Amino acid sequence: MAHLLGAEAVHIEFPTRVVFDSVTLGVAEGDRIGLVGRNGDGKSTLLNILSGQLEPDDGKVTTRRNLTIGVLAQRDSLDDAQTVSHAIVGDAADHEWASNAQIRDVLAGLVNDVGWDATIGSLSGGQRRRVALAQLLVGDDDVLFLDEPTNHLDVEGIAWLAAHLKTRWSASAGALLVVTHDRWFLDEVCNTTWEVHDRIVEPFEGGYAAYILQRLERDRQNATIEGKRRNLMRKELAWLRRGAPARTAKPKFRIDAANDLIANEPEPRNAVALASMAMQRLGKDVVDLENIGVVFDEHTVLADVTWRLAPGERTGILGVNGAGKSTLLSLVAGSLAPSTGRVKRGKTVKVAMLTQQLFELDEMANDRVSEVVGRKKSTYQTEGKEMTPGQLLERLGFTSAQLSTPVKDLSGGQRRRLQLMLILLDEPNVLILDEPTNDLDTDMLVAMEDLLDTWPGTLIVVSHDRYLLERVTDQQYAIIDAHLRHLTGGVDQYLALRAGFDTSATRTTQPAGASGFDTSATRTTQPAGASGFDTSASPTRGLSSAERISKSPIAGASAERAMPPGSAERRAAEKEVQAIDRKLAKLEALRAAVHERLAQADQSNFVALTELTNELREYDNETADLEARWLILSSQLEA
């Protein structure tokens, strides 16, 4: 594919450290590149160098003639006095931009709920982010550089953005470089991953799942090489001390398949043990919300909500911005009284909340990390073992040298980790996490998830990061039209509800923008499942038709149009359901065959691995489409 831009022997350093040393890389047409790495290792710096916003100290950056590059920085440069319309389409007349399908799609997907004539200064942080993103995407750039584009976007917005970027160019045109901590987004959009670490940029084929597999293989190979080197050194030392050693068998290492790497890996959480510990710490009663209603200024935020939290329950909360998620958390935490209904709280409940802000660290800004930690408990129980605060800090990515660093000098990600650790040292038994992924890189997210796996209390997570939600919670709820709804089908069901697949959901109609375009038909694309070597199976897969209907996420809901018993239309729908069942069974067999080929493939042949992964993704997409159709038919048959 044609070369678009590249860097040759780039070197850059800041007063305290070298960021890149003789880095050479290139971007070609069709590249969709995700940048991962630890906070501070240079991901944003690399984007700035390649986009021409930062000159390297040595080396050069080359671009194809007439190449256009669009950049979304972490902080926007919008003029507060501008209107939303002027910021996005400039002085273009309505008929000029309204005739462009791409611009209409961007406006409907990102700013349908933002006043067209509102000033930028009057917008919330999330609305500003979406306006900045819309301003970029209405253009026709050859290459896009996106730095944390999913920040402030809800689950629907992230799904829309992924779908837009996947169809923005043909497969062999355009290029995308994106820095994000959203691992689902990386898997959904990217075909290449660059890991930025130790002054270099290391490329990997595929999205996040493929990157993790290849990094694991790389680490295994490095461990093998290091093991051999140590064996040679031991031999050399023994020969020097007492002569030639006896002949010994050399250790052999092999990797049969990606799945073999995790075959003996236990479940991330021991649900029985954690539930038992939670019962001991919490008792039977945690927090019960009974017929709750919350009204602010005659606006109903929550209505008729009944929710009983159990000991050790792990729940994710979904909902659009402004739906009432923070209100629900405040009710659980006890900082807000309901307008109607009552909140019943267990006697032993101790609630702690990790907020989106870091205000609680301001009062200790001049204290060293070791001093802050020293005021807390001297030990922390995890997995039946005692850990010192220092060991816990190490588990969260702090080095021993950083213990003497003042809190004010910590990076955003380090302050976020310290905030979490201080909360855990207080040993609450109900933990609420409000957007915990802010400022954390992917490695730190993995470390945080590992720590939460051993935490035995009740956990409530509000996040737009679907990977995190599905990883650390066992069930999800959504706030839709002021009501709390249990999502038996998880995040995919929520997206289907919002997109209108479930006709039982009452949808709030968005008003048309002042510009006259119809904003009600938004985000109708249901994203495919996250790509990877083993995608999550549907909860209804492998069941009979009757079992599928009984376990359907929309079972019992009123269908848009019921089918009379014995009608020709009903018989046709029943036949189609049976046909879909057969197709799903066939697809399951094809998926199993691909997994078998993956198991037998050469794990160093990344081209073959990528082809197999793409084939698996196609089967997953077809399965998702069939299951969406099956759900619609089953709801009509149930009505």
PATIMI-384776 format. One record per residue (C-alpha): residue number from 1; residue in three letters; chain; x, y, z. Coordinates in pm, whole numbers, plus 50000, padded with zeros to 5 digits. Layout:
! PATIMI-384776
R num residuo cadena    xx    yy    zz
R NUM     ALA      A     X     Y     Z
...
***
This chain:
! PATIMI-384776
R num residuo cadena    xx    yy    zz
R   1     MET      A 50000 50000 50000
R   2     ALA      A 50108 50358 49930
R   3     HIS      A 50322 50531 50189
R   4     LEU      A 50159 50833 50353
R   5     LEU      A 50400 50954 50619
R   6     GLY      A 50687 50829 50830
R   7     ALA      A 50965 50907 51074
R   8     GLU      A 51332 50831 51020
R   9     ALA      A 51581 50801 51309
R  10     VAL      A 51376 51039 51524
R  11     HIS      A 51531 51144 51855
R  12     ILE      A 51366 51370 52110
R  13     GLU      A 51440 51442 52471
R  14     PHE      A 51306 51663 52744
R  15     PRO      A 51514 51817 53025
R  16     THR      A 51472 51514 53249
R  17     ARG      A 51469 51221 53008
R  18     VAL      A 51498 51085 52656
R  19     VAL      A 51156 51001 52508
R  20     PHE      A 51255 50848 52171
R  21     ASP      A 51596 50738 52051
R  22     SER      A 51646 50670 51678
R  23     VAL      A 51285 50564 51608
R  24     THR      A 51196 50477 51247
R  25     LEU      A 50841 50392 51140
R  26     GLY      A 50588 50451 50864
R  27     VAL      A 50215 50487 50804
R  28     ALA      A 50059 50351 50484
R  29     GLU      A 49714 50371 50330
R  30     GLY      A 49471 50140 50507
R  31     ASP      A 49658 50150 50839
R  32     ARG      A 49437 50178 51147
R  33     ILE      A 49691 50207 51428
R  34     GLY      A 49626 50203 51801
R  35     LEU      A 49897 50340 52032
R  36     VAL      A 49934 50178 52374
R  37     GLY      A 50186 50219 52652
R  38     ARG      A 50229 50348 53001
R  39     ASN      A 50142 50703 53099
R  40     GLY      A 50435 50929 53018
R  41     ASP      A 50610 50694 52774
R  42     GLY      A 50545 50925 52477
R  43     LYS      A 50221 50830 52299
R  44     SER      A 50095 51188 52265
R  45     THR      A 50448 51307 52187
R  46     LEU      A 50467 51061 51897
R  47     LEU      A 50136 51191 51758
R  48     ASN      A 50264 51548 51783
R  49     ILE      A 50587 51458 51601
R  50     LEU      A 50415 51271 51317
R  51     SER      A 50150 51542 51274
R  52     GLY      A 50416 51813 51250
R  53     GLN      A 50317 51990 51570
R  54     LEU      A 50649 51907 51740
R  55     GLU      A 50994 51912 51582
R  56     PRO      A 51225 51624 51680
R  57     ASP      A 51574 51704 51813
R  58     ASP      A 51722 51476 51548
R  59     GLY      A 51595 51274 51252
R  60     LYS      A 51315 51376 51017
R  61     VAL      A 50946 51325 50941
R  62     THR      A 50837 51288 50579
R  63     THR      A 50485 51315 50434
R  64     ARG      A 50338 51253 50091
R  65     ARG      A 50278 51565 49884
R  66     ASN      A 49940 51732 49942
R  67     LEU      A 49865 51501 50237
R  68     THR      A 49603 51643 50474
R  69     ILE      A 49613 51554 50844
R  70     GLY      A 49337 51608 51100
R  71     VAL      A 49428 51616 51470
R  72     LEU      A 49211 51578 51781
R  73     ALA      A 49417 51679 52085
R  74     GLN      A 49334 51589 52444
R  75     ARG      A 49228 51951 52501
R  76     ASP      A 49028 52141 52244
R  77     SER      A 49111 52488 52114
R  78     LEU      A 48751 52597 52055
R  79     ASP      A 48661 52964 52094
R  80     ASP      A 48415 53007 52382
R  81     ALA      A 48237 53287 52196
R  82     GLN      A 48172 53077 51886
R  83     THR      A 47840 52906 51822
R  84     VAL      A 47824 52531 51779
R  85     SER      A 47720 52568 51416
R  86     HIS      A 48011 52800 51331
R  87     ALA      A 48262 52578 51511
R  88     ILE      A 48157 52273 51308
R  89     VAL      A 48062 52395 50959
R  90     GLY      A 48201 52749 50963
R  91     ASP      A 48029 52998 50737
R  92     ALA      A 47894 52734 50499
R  93     ALA      A 47531 52781 50400
R  94     ASP      A 47281 52524 50526
R  95     HIS      A 47221 52377 50182
R  96     GLU      A 47595 52324 50133
R  97     TRP      A 47663 52110 50438
R  98     ALA      A 47315 51955 50459
R  99     SER      A 47365 51799 50114
R 100     ASN      A 47672 51612 50240
R 101     ALA      A 47577 51267 50380
R 102     GLN      A 47897 51240 50584
R 103     ILE      A 47837 51573 50758
R 104     ARG      A 47475 51481 50833
R 105     ASP      A 47589 51148 50980
R 106     VAL      A 47850 51318 51201
R 107     LEU      A 47603 51578 51329
R 108     ALA      A 47340 51315 51404
R 109     GLY      A 47591 51086 51573
R 110     LEU      A 47767 51342 51793
R 111     VAL      A 47574 51667 51845
R 112     ASN      A 47208 51580 51803
R 113     ASP      A 47137 51692 52160
R 114     VAL      A 47350 52008 52149
R 115     GLY      A 47188 52340 52067
R 116     TRP      A 47289 52443 51714
R 117     ASP      A 47305 52811 51812
R 118     ALA      A 47449 52759 52161
R 119     THR      A 47786 52915 52239
R 120     ILE      A 48085 52690 52308
R 121     GLY      A 48136 52853 52649
R 122     SER      A 47791 52738 52765
R 123     LEU      A 47857 52370 52691
R 124     SER      A 47955 52095 52936
R 125     GLY      A 48292 51922 52906
R 126     GLY      A 48136 51624 52729
R 127     GLN      A 47948 51845 52482
R 128     ARG      A 48264 52043 52402
R 129     ARG      A 48448 51719 52332
R 130     ARG      A 48178 51603 52092
R 131     VAL      A 48174 51939 51912
R 132     ALA      A 48554 51924 51873
R 133     LEU      A 48527 51570 51739
R 134     ALA      A 48247 51669 51500
R 135     GLN      A 48453 51967 51381
R 136     LEU      A 48731 51724 51284
R 137     LEU      A 48516 51449 51131
R 138     VAL      A 48315 51674 50898
R 139     GLY      A 48641 51733 50712
R 140     ASP      A 48791 51509 50447
R 141     ASP      A 49142 51450 50580
R 142     ASP      A 49364 51172 50448
R 143     VAL      A 49498 51087 50796
R 144     LEU      A 49337 51131 51138
R 145     PHE      A 49530 51158 51465
R 146     LEU      A 49299 51106 51764
R 147     ASP      A 49427 51153 52119
R 148     GLU      A 49183 50996 52366
R 149     PRO      A 48875 51046 52143
R 150     THR      A 48648 50838 52371
R 151     ASN      A 48692 51068 52671
R 152     HIS      A 48351 51209 52772
R 153     LEU      A 48167 50990 52519
R 154     ASP      A 47899 50752 52643
R 155     VAL      A 47871 50389 52530
R 156     GLU      A 47651 50484 52234
R 157     GLY      A 47883 50762 52126
R 158     ILE      A 48182 50529 52139
R 159     ALA      A 47994 50265 51938
R 160     TRP      A 47891 50528 51681
R 161     LEU      A 48249 50658 51653
R 162     ALA      A 48385 50305 51601
R 163     ALA      A 48127 50236 51330
R 164     HIS      A 48201 50570 51162
R 165     LEU      A 48578 50518 51155
R 166     LYS      A 48538 50164 51018
R 167     THR      A 48336 50292 50721
R 168     ARG      A 48492 50638 50674
R 169     TRP      A 48744 50513 50417
R 170     SER      A 48766 50203 50202
R 171     ALA      A 48987 49926 50339
R 172     SER      A 49288 50039 50134
R 173     ALA      A 49246 50416 50177
R 174     GLY      A 49310 50672 50451
R 175     ALA      A 49491 50613 50779
R 176     LEU      A 49413 50645 51148
R 177     LEU      A 49635 50677 51454
R 178     VAL      A 49454 50671 51787
R 179     VAL      A 49563 50690 52150
R 180     THR      A 49298 50552 52383
R 181     HIS      A 49262 50348 52700
R 182     ASP      A 48936 50198 52568
R 183     ARG      A 49036 49842 52483
R 184     TRP      A 48705 49755 52317
R 185     PHE      A 48752 50054 52085
R 186     LEU      A 49108 49944 52001
R 187     ASP      A 48986 49595 51913
R 188     GLU      A 48693 49725 51711
R 189     VAL      A 48877 49985 51501
R 190     CYS      A 49248 49903 51475
R 191     ASN      A 49432 49654 51253
R 192     THR      A 49774 49740 51395
R 193     THR      A 49897 49820 51747
R 194     TRP      A 50209 50021 51830
R 195     GLU      A 50343 49977 52182
R 196     VAL      A 50540 50281 52299
R 197     HIS      A 50795 50185 52564
R 198     ASP      A 51158 50231 52664
R 199     ARG      A 51234 50495 52395
R 200     ILE      A 51112 50274 52111
R 201     VAL      A 50790 50199 51921
R 202     GLU      A 50719 49828 51874
R 203     PRO      A 50458 49724 51613
R 204     PHE      A 50210 49436 51652
R 205     GLU      A 49958 49298 51405
R 206     GLY      A 49589 49329 51493
R 207     GLY      A 49392 49505 51765
R 208     TYR      A 49419 49485 52143
R 209     ALA      A 49342 49112 52178
R 210     ALA      A 49600 49015 51915
R 211     TYR      A 49850 49256 52069
R 212     ILE      A 49815 49095 52413
R 213     LEU      A 49872 48749 52263
R 214     GLN      A 50181 48861 52073
R 215     ARG      A 50320 49049 52372
R 216     LEU      A 50277 48740 52585
R 217     GLU      A 50465 48537 52323
R 218     ARG      A 50737 48803 52310
R 219     ASP      A 50774 48796 52689
R 220     ARG      A 50787 48415 52681
R 221     GLN      A 51062 48420 52422
R 222     ASN      A 51255 48681 52620
R 223     ALA      A 51220 48467 52931
R 224     THR      A 51348 48166 52736
R 225     ILE      A 51648 48360 52608
R 226     GLU      A 51722 48493 52956
R 227     GLY      A 51688 48142 53100
R 228     LYS      A 51938 48004 52849
R 229     ARG      A 52180 48289 52920
R 230     ARG      A 52162 48219 53293
R 231     ASN      A 52223 47849 53232
R 232     LEU      A 52534 47934 53032
R 233     MET      A 52656 48167 53305
R 234     ARG      A 52604 47897 53569
R 235     LYS      A 52797 47651 53353
R 236     GLU      A 53079 47900 53308
R 237     LEU      A 53094 47968 53681
R 238     ALA      A 53093 47596 53763
R 239     TRP      A 53373 47528 53511
R 240     LEU      A 53582 47806 53659
R 241     ARG      A 53536 47667 54009
R 242     ARG      A 53555 47292 53964
R 243     GLY      A 53602 47201 53601
R 244     ALA      A 53364 47098 53327
R 245     PRO      A 53016 47020 53459
R 246     ALA      A 52820 46705 53399
R 247     ARG      A 52600 46703 53090
R 248     THR      A 52244 46810 53164
R 249     ALA      A 51924 46816 52964
R 250     LYS      A 51829 47151 52824
R 251     PRO      A 51486 47286 52911
R 252     LYS      A 51240 47283 52620
R 253     PHE      A 50972 47548 52565
R 254     ARG      A 50680 47534 52329
R 255     ILE      A 50350 47703 52264
R 256     ASP      A 50071 47496 52113
R 257     ALA      A 49806 47764 52073
R 258     ALA      A 49676 48090 52206
R 259     ASN      A 49413 47910 52412
R 260     ASP      A 49677 47682 52566
R 261     LEU      A 49837 47991 52716
R 262     ILE      A 49531 48041 52936
R 263     ALA      A 49410 47680 52960
R 264     ASN      A 49517 47645 53323
R 265     GLU      A 49442 48002 53420
R 266     PRO      A 49173 48010 53692
R 267     GLU      A 48868 48233 53671
R 268     PRO      A 48959 48594 53754
R 269     ARG      A 48736 48583 54060
R 270     ASN      A 48647 48305 54301
R 271     ALA      A 48279 48398 54321
R 272     VAL      A 48195 48157 54603
R 273     ALA      A 48484 48265 54825
R 274     LEU      A 48421 48634 54760
R 275     ALA      A 48050 48600 54830
R 276     SER      A 48125 48420 55156
R 277     MET      A 48368 48693 55265
R 278     ALA      A 48118 48962 55165
R 279     MET      A 47847 48797 55377
R 280     GLN      A 48082 48796 55675
R 281     ARG      A 48167 49164 55632
R 282     LEU      A 47827 49294 55528
R 283     GLY      A 47563 49063 55664
R 284     LYS      A 47251 48989 55463
R 285     ASP      A 47140 49349 55409
R 286     VAL      A 47340 49598 55204
R 287     VAL      A 47135 49875 55042
R 288     ASP      A 46772 49844 54930
R 289     LEU      A 46605 50111 54716
R 290     GLU      A 46228 50070 54739
R 291     ASN      A 45992 50253 54500
R 292     ILE      A 46236 50540 54472
R 293     GLY      A 46151 50862 54290
R 294     VAL      A 46377 51166 54250
R 295     VAL      A 46252 51498 54112
R 296     PHE      A 46464 51811 54055
R 297     ASP      A 46287 52135 53960
R 298     GLU      A 45979 51945 53842
R 299     HIS      A 46199 51722 53626
R 300     THR      A 46172 51350 53704
R 301     VAL      A 46519 51195 53715
R 302     LEU      A 46426 50856 53864
R 303     ALA      A 46079 50702 53891
R 304     ASP      A 45958 50390 54068
R 305     VAL      A 46305 50239 54109
R 306     THR      A 46335 49926 54322
R 307     TRP      A 46683 49778 54352
R 308     ARG      A 46821 49547 54619
R 309     LEU      A 47200 49522 54642
R 310     ALA      A 47333 49187 54762
R 311     PRO      A 47659 49116 54946
R 312     GLY      A 47942 49076 54696
R 313     GLU      A 47729 49190 54402
R 314     ARG      A 47924 49339 54109
R 315     THR      A 47708 49566 53899
R 316     GLY      A 47771 49802 53609
R 317     ILE      A 47542 50100 53546
R 318     LEU      A 47480 50230 53193
R 319     GLY      A 47295 50533 53066
R 320     VAL      A 47335 50842 52853
R 321     ASN      A 47483 51156 53005
R 322     GLY      A 47218 51313 53227
R 323     ALA      A 47013 50994 53260
R 324     GLY      A 47049 50987 53639
R 325     LYS      A 47352 50763 53702
R 326     SER      A 47514 51005 53949
R 327     THR      A 47178 51050 54122
R 328     LEU      A 47148 50673 54164
R 329     LEU      A 47500 50653 54309
R 330     SER      A 47424 50936 54552
R 331     LEU      A 47118 50747 54676
R 332     VAL      A 47329 50436 54740
R 333     ALA      A 47604 50641 54907
R 334     GLY      A 47351 50818 55130
R 335     SER      A 47443 51171 55017
R 336     LEU      A 47099 51226 54860
R 337     ALA      A 46750 51166 54998
R 338     PRO      A 46481 51046 54755
R 339     SER      A 46171 51253 54675
R 340     THR      A 45953 50944 54721
R 341     GLY      A 46016 50589 54843
R 342     ARG      A 46277 50486 55094
R 343     VAL      A 46638 50370 55115
R 344     LYS      A 46712 50089 55359
R 345     ARG      A 47077 50047 55456
R 346     GLY      A 47240 49761 55646
R 347     LYS      A 47393 49833 55986
R 348     THR      A 47746 49730 55884
R 349     VAL      A 47752 49907 55546
R 350     LYS      A 48052 50133 55483
R 351     VAL      A 48034 50306 55143
R 352     ALA      A 48327 50465 54959
R 353     MET      A 48318 50637 54621
R 354     LEU      A 48597 50692 54368
R 355     THR      A 48480 51013 54205
R 356     GLN      A 48576 51157 53867
R 357     GLN      A 48753 51445 54041
R 358     LEU      A 49071 51444 54251
R 359     PHE      A 48972 51713 54499
R 360     GLU      A 49036 51491 54801
R 361     LEU      A 49408 51490 54715
R 362     ASP      A 49435 51872 54709
R 363     GLU      A 49470 51903 55086
R 364     MET      A 49770 51668 55081
R 365     ALA      A 49931 51813 54766
R 366     ASN      A 50259 51900 54942
R 367     ASP      A 50287 51571 55131
R 368     ARG      A 50504 51289 55004
R 369     VAL      A 50333 50970 54894
R 370     SER      A 50498 50773 55176
R 371     GLU      A 50362 51020 55433
R 372     VAL      A 50010 51000 55293
R 373     VAL      A 50020 50621 55294
R 374     GLY      A 50171 50610 55644
R 375     ARG      A 49861 50772 55793
R 376     LYS      A 49650 50476 55684
R 377     LYS      A 49652 50113 55793
R 378     SER      A 49985 49936 55819
R 379     THR      A 49859 49623 55638
R 380     TYR      A 49600 49535 55376
R 381     GLN      A 49439 49194 55332
R 382     THR      A 49419 49053 54979
R 383     GLU      A 49386 48692 54862
R 384     GLY      A 49430 48580 55221
R 385     LYS      A 49768 48753 55246
R 386     GLU      A 49884 49065 55420
R 387     MET      A 50032 49341 55205
R 388     THR      A 50198 49659 55322
R 389     PRO      A 50085 49987 55164
R 390     GLY      A 50419 49997 54985
R 391     GLN      A 50353 49656 54830
R 392     LEU      A 50006 49769 54731
R 393     LEU      A 50153 50080 54568
R 394     GLU      A 50395 49859 54378
R 395     ARG      A 50103 49646 54259
R 396     LEU      A 49942 49965 54129
R 397     GLY      A 50254 50060 53932
R 398     PHE      A 50444 50288 54173
R 399     THR      A 50819 50252 54207
R 400     SER      A 51005 50282 54537
R 401     ALA      A 51151 50615 54419
R 402     GLN      A 50802 50759 54371
R 403     LEU      A 50720 50703 54739
R 404     SER      A 50922 51017 54819
R 405     THR      A 50749 51224 54548
R 406     PRO      A 50509 51500 54660
R 407     VAL      A 50149 51430 54562
R 408     LYS      A 50134 51751 54356
R 409     ASP      A 50417 51624 54133
R 410     LEU      A 50242 51298 54042
R 411     SER      A 50096 51255 53694
R 412     GLY      A 49719 51234 53647
R 413     GLY      A 49732 50856 53623
R 414     GLN      A 49948 50826 53937
R 415     ARG      A 49715 51055 54133
R 416     ARG      A 49420 50842 54019
R 417     ARG      A 49592 50524 54142
R 418     LEU      A 49682 50686 54475
R 419     GLN      A 49319 50795 54513
R 420     LEU      A 49200 50436 54462
R 421     MET      A 49458 50295 54702
R 422     LEU      A 49364 50537 54982
R 423     ILE      A 49000 50436 54943
R 424     LEU      A 49085 50065 54960
R 425     LEU      A 49302 50116 55270
R 426     ASP      A 48993 50252 55447
R 427     GLU      A 48844 49905 55386
R 428     PRO      A 48490 49995 55275
R 429     ASN      A 48253 49708 55203
R 430     VAL      A 48057 49889 54930
R 431     LEU      A 48275 50050 54663
R 432     ILE      A 48137 50286 54397
R 433     LEU      A 48360 50366 54098
R 434     ASP      A 48251 50665 53887
R 435     GLU      A 48444 50661 53556
R 436     PRO      A 48752 50493 53709
R 437     THR      A 48938 50466 53376
R 438     ASN      A 49012 50839 53349
R 439     ASP      A 49387 50910 53315
R 440     LEU      A 49486 50542 53329
R 441     ASP      A 49679 50360 53057
R 442     THR      A 49588 50006 52949
R 443     ASP      A 49854 49838 53165
R 444     MET      A 49730 50023 53473
R 445     LEU      A 49371 49929 53390
R 446     VAL      A 49477 49564 53388
R 447     ALA      A 49651 49611 53724
R 448     MET      A 49344 49782 53871
R 449     GLU      A 49116 49505 53743
R 450     ASP      A 49348 49246 53897
R 451     LEU      A 49328 49425 54231
R 452     LEU      A 48948 49451 54215
R 453     ASP      A 48925 49077 54140
R 454     THR      A 49028 49004 54499
R 455     TRP      A 48812 49272 54660
R 456     PRO      A 48524 49097 54841
R 457     GLY      A 48272 49377 54889
R 458     THR      A 47980 49502 54682
R 459     LEU      A 48101 49684 54371
R 460     ILE      A 47910 49936 54158
R 461     VAL      A 48078 50072 53845
R 462     VAL      A 47964 50358 53623
R 463     SER      A 48177 50371 53310
R 464     HIS      A 48155 50420 52935
R 465     ASP      A 48442 50172 52898
R 466     ARG      A 48253 49855 52802
R 467     TYR      A 48567 49640 52829
R 468     LEU      A 48608 49738 53194
R 469     LEU      A 48237 49691 53266
R 470     GLU      A 48231 49342 53120
R 471     ARG      A 48560 49255 53290
R 472     VAL      A 48493 49357 53652
R 473     THR      A 48114 49330 53681
R 474     ASP      A 47888 49027 53660
R 475     GLN      A 47568 49207 53560
R 476     GLN      A 47461 49538 53414
R 477     TYR      A 47167 49774 53462
R 478     ALA      A 47063 50073 53252
R 479     ILE      A 46876 50390 53338
R 480     ILE      A 46630 50445 53054
R 481     ASP      A 46355 50706 53072
R 482     ALA      A 46399 50746 53452
R 483     HIS      A 46358 50371 53514
R 484     LEU      A 46621 50116 53612
R 485     ARG      A 46627 49816 53380
R 486     HIS      A 46820 49492 53422
R 487     LEU      A 47023 49403 53111
R 488     THR      A 47035 49025 53085
R 489     GLY      A 47213 49065 52751
R 490     GLY      A 47470 49310 52887
R 491     VAL      A 47610 49606 52693
R 492     ASP      A 47500 49466 52357
R 493     GLN      A 47138 49461 52475
R 494     TYR      A 47169 49820 52596
R 495     LEU      A 47295 49933 52256
R 496     ALA      A 47014 49739 52088
R 497     LEU      A 46760 49908 52316
R 498     ARG      A 46898 50253 52237
R 499     ALA      A 46913 50176 51865
R 500     GLY      A 46546 50069 51869
R 501     PHE      A 46570 49691 51818
R 502     ASP      A 46366 49637 52132
R 503     THR      A 46033 49801 52057
R 504     SER      A 45923 49773 52419
R 505     ALA      A 46167 50045 52520
R 506     THR      A 46016 50392 52536
R 507     ARG      A 46252 50625 52357
R 508     THR      A 46277 50997 52419
R 509     THR      A 46244 51185 52093
R 510     GLN      A 46520 51438 52042
R 511     PRO      A 46407 51772 51899
R 512     ALA      A 46529 51859 51556
R 513     GLY      A 46818 52100 51554
R 514     ALA      A 46771 52461 51462
R 515     SER      A 46941 52388 51134
R 516     GLY      A 46649 52173 51026
R 517     PHE      A 46811 51832 50993
R 518     ASP      A 46635 51536 51155
R 519     THR      A 46830 51434 51464
R 520     SER      A 46591 51165 51581
R 521     ALA      A 46734 50899 51352
R 522     THR      A 47066 50869 51526
R 523     ARG      A 47306 50591 51612
R 524     THR      A 47113 50318 51440
R 525     THR      A 47421 50111 51374
R 526     GLN      A 47462 49821 51614
R 527     PRO      A 47835 49754 51657
R 528     ALA      A 47974 49411 51603
R 529     GLY      A 48113 49222 51896
R 530     ALA      A 48465 49298 52009
R 531     SER      A 48720 49123 51796
R 532     GLY      A 48967 48878 51941
R 533     PHE      A 49062 48514 51954
R 534     ASP      A 48761 48419 52161
R 535     THR      A 48457 48642 52155
R 536     SER      A 48188 48618 52419
R 537     ALA      A 47913 48380 52323
R 538     SER      A 47554 48493 52331
R 539     PRO      A 47365 48389 52644
R 540     THR      A 47110 48216 52419
R 541     ARG      A 47357 48035 52196
R 542     GLY      A 47321 47656 52200
R 543     LEU      A 46964 47661 52337
R 544     SER      A 46650 47532 52174
R 545     SER      A 46391 47773 52030
R 546     ALA      A 46172 47749 52340
R 547     GLU      A 46469 47802 52569
R 548     ARG      A 46586 48095 52360
R 549     ILE      A 46247 48264 52390
R 550     SER      A 46235 48213 52767
R 551     LYS      A 46584 48357 52808
R 552     SER      A 46546 48636 52555
R 553     PRO      A 46652 48978 52691
R 554     ILE      A 46317 49111 52570
R 555     ALA      A 46106 48814 52672
R 556     GLY      A 45781 48926 52828
R 557     ALA      A 45800 49272 52672
R 558     SER      A 45517 49387 52450
R 559     ALA      A 45610 49361 52082
R 560     GLU      A 45539 49632 51832
R 561     ARG      A 45303 49406 51644
R 562     ALA      A 45171 49078 51786
R 563     MET      A 45107 48780 51556
R 564     PRO      A 44767 48608 51595
R 565     PRO      A 44788 48235 51685
R 566     GLY      A 44765 48010 51380
R 567     SER      A 44811 48294 51131
R 568     ALA      A 45020 48246 50817
R 569     GLU      A 45245 48527 50929
R 570     ARG      A 45309 48355 51262
R 571     ARG      A 45387 48022 51094
R 572     ALA      A 45633 48201 50864
R 573     ALA      A 45800 48365 51164
R 574     GLU      A 45828 48030 51345
R 575     LYS      A 45990 47876 51035
R 576     GLU      A 46235 48166 51014
R 577     VAL      A 46324 48124 51382
R 578     GLN      A 46395 47753 51321
R 579     ALA      A 46604 47841 51015
R 580     ILE      A 46802 48092 51219
R 581     ASP      A 46861 47826 51486
R 582     ARG      A 47009 47596 51221
R 583     LYS      A 47226 47875 51078
R 584     LEU      A 47351 47966 51426
R 585     ALA      A 47443 47602 51492
R 586     LYS      A 47633 47593 51161
R 587     LEU      A 47812 47917 51242
R 588     GLU      A 47905 47780 51584
R 589     ALA      A 48065 47479 51411
R 590     LEU      A 48253 47709 51172
R 591     ARG      A 48377 47920 51465
R 592     ALA      A 48497 47607 51643
R 593     ALA      A 48684 47505 51328
R 594     VAL      A 48857 47844 51311
R 595     HIS      A 48955 47814 51678
R 596     GLU      A 49101 47472 51599
R 597     ARG      A 49302 47618 51312
R 598     LEU      A 49420 47895 51544
R 599     ALA      A 49535 47633 51790
R 600     GLN      A 49740 47456 51522
R 601     ALA      A 49875 47771 51353
R 602     ASP      A 50231 47891 51380
R 603     GLN      A 50206 48153 51653
R 604     SER      A 50493 48353 51505
R 605     ASN      A 50312 48388 51171
R 606     PHE      A 50117 48703 51249
R 607     VAL      A 49984 48735 50894
R 608     ALA      A 49812 48396 50919
R 609     LEU      A 49688 48476 51267
R 610     THR      A 49536 48801 51145
R 611     GLU      A 49362 48624 50854
R 612     LEU      A 49212 48368 51091
R 613     THR      A 49106 48643 51331
R 614     ASN      A 48935 48832 51046
R 615     GLU      A 48754 48512 50942
R 616     LEU      A 48640 48463 51301
R 617     ARG      A 48521 48823 51314
R 618     GLU      A 48310 48771 51000
R 619     TYR      A 48139 48471 51159
R 620     ASP      A 48080 48674 51477
R 621     ASN      A 47926 48962 51280
R 622     GLU      A 47696 48724 51092
R 623     THR      A 47598 48560 51420
R 624     ALA      A 47519 48900 51575
R 625     ASP      A 47295 48993 51281
R 626     LEU      A 47108 48662 51301
R 627     GLU      A 47062 48691 51677
R 628     ALA      A 46928 49047 51641
R 629     ARG      A 46671 48919 51390
R 630     TRP      A 46594 48621 51616
R 631     LEU      A 46524 48854 51911
R 632     ILE      A 46278 49061 51707
R 633     LEU      A 46091 48751 51586
R 634     SER      A 46085 48588 51928
R 635     SER      A 45942 48903 52090
R 636     GLN      A 45662 48905 51830
R 637     LEU      A 45590 48535 51886
R 638     GLU      A 45584 48590 52263
R 639     ALA      A 45338 48881 52244
***
